[in-house]
Structures are given as C-alpha cells and as structure tokens.
Amino acid sequence: MLTGFSSLSLLSSGEKNILLKRSQKDFPWLESDDFFDFNKAFGEEDYIQKSQDDEIISGGNLSPGMILSAYRHSFFPWFSEEDPIIWFSPSLRFVINKDSFHIPSRLKREIKKADFRITQNTAFDEVIENCALIKREGQKGTWITDDMLQAYRLLHKLGFAHSVEAWQGSELAGGFYGLYINEVFIGESMFSKVSGASKTAFALFSQDFFKNKKGLLIDAQIPSENIRRFGGFKIPRNRYLGILS
C-alpha cells in the first residue's frame, strides 16, 4: 500500500461522516493490511480458538482492517441502528463445502426454464441497498445500517467485497454479496425481486466456486432453511478457523 494512503480518501465527506458516526473515538483507523488481534479483547492468547461459546465484542470501528481482522477471527458485525458496533462469533458455523453442495432438483429445472443472466461485481451498490430493504421474518428493521452500507461499499472499492447479480432483461432481479477470505466465501445477505432470482445466482456461483475456483467453503454464518437446501451444515468454530487460515 502507498505510504500515507487512507481508504477514507475514497469517500465523500458525507459518506465519511456516516461511516465514522459509531466509531470508538480512541480506536485507530485500520487499513486493509493492518491487523487487530481479537483475542486481546478477551485477554488470552488463542481464546477464540479454545472457546466453545458464542462470543460477542463491542467497540472499535468499521474500518477495512477492523472488518477483515474480524472475519479472520470468525467474527462479523451484527447490530441494529440503536446499538454500538457489535461483533458476533457463533460457536457453530453454518457452511457448505464441496462434498455437501448440491442444487435441489426442482431448482435445476427452474434454472433451465428461467431467463436470468448472472453477473459478478456489476451492481454492488444496488445489491447491498436492496438487501438492506428486505423485510425478514422475526427481525425489526435491518442490520445493514447506513454506516454498514458505507463500510462494505468501501470494501468493494478496495477489492474485498463482491456481489453476484441476477438480471431479467435490463432489470436487477436478485443477488447477494459477501467477501473472500483465502479459499472461503463469506456470504452476507441476499435479496430477490423476482422468484428464484437469488437462488439461481447462488446455485450457479456456488457450482463455479467449488468446481472451477477450487473453493473450500461457503460460509452462511448462521443457519437458514434456504442454505440448508444447498447442503448447509454446522461445524464448530475451531474447525472453521482451521479452514479459514
């Protein structure tokens, strides 16, 4: 990275203010090649690897280095508008690997009939904005707050966050976004405006990820029936961290 470079320079003053509004004042801004050891928050080396409980940490900021460090420790940001920055690490991770992955028979038939065009990284902002608007059962509001939006837009500009889109003609019909950490794809959120759009995008992305990109794991973070249909299963955090590294 260039000496003196700040990723904040990629943002307008308004975007910067939104991104920094929840930041811990005494915590440094971390660039993508900086690293924060989350074990320090617990005062014990390798604490996270040894823990068998769900773990929560609050504080810090949504800088690129902080978010990437969090993912490398199995944490991800998960909070609502009224909360401080909260980092969550479940003791069991919901994942798909090459051996468990499959496309449900019904979806295979739907994909053959559908006219979706699948792309990657052509409409990241639209994808994450649509994900933020989706109403989800059992949830009040969205965890994709305006500062989270800016944080992941910045990660996309830096080449870490990626989107997959499903188009019907010239209209965005569905999609999802996430990040790569080594050979693991960590999915964040998905949406559909047209039935089957995000499922088709996910099925074709996953097929290519495991077959052609030699990916090891797709991480859905927490259980969902949608991902279960594709072969999702739980693994303990220490095993997950071993694959991630």
Secondary structure as GFF3:
##gff-version 3
##sequence-region A 1 245
A	DSSP	three_ten_helix	7	10	.	.	.	ID=ss1
A	DSSP	alpha_helix	13	20	.	.	.	ID=ss2
A	DSSP	three_ten_helix	38	42	.	.	.	ID=ss3
A	DSSP	alpha_helix	47	50	.	.	.	ID=ss4
A	DSSP	beta_strand	55	58	.	.	.	ID=ss5
A	DSSP	alpha_helix	64	72	.	.	.	ID=ss6
A	DSSP	beta_strand	76	77	.	.	.	ID=ss7
A	DSSP	beta_strand	86	89	.	.	.	ID=ss8
A	DSSP	beta_strand	92	97	.	.	.	ID=ss9
A	DSSP	alpha_helix	105	113	.	.	.	ID=ss10
A	DSSP	beta_strand	117	120	.	.	.	ID=ss11
A	DSSP	alpha_helix	124	133	.	.	.	ID=ss12
A	DSSP	alpha_helix	146	157	.	.	.	ID=ss13
A	DSSP	beta_strand	161	168	.	.	.	ID=ss14
A	DSSP	beta_strand	171	181	.	.	.	ID=ss15
A	DSSP	beta_strand	184	192	.	.	.	ID=ss16
A	DSSP	alpha_helix	197	211	.	.	.	ID=ss17
A	DSSP	beta_strand	217	221	.	.	.	ID=ss18
A	DSSP	alpha_helix	225	228	.	.	.	ID=ss19
A	DSSP	beta_strand	233	236	.	.	.	ID=ss20
A	DSSP	alpha_helix	237	244	.	.	.	ID=ss21
###
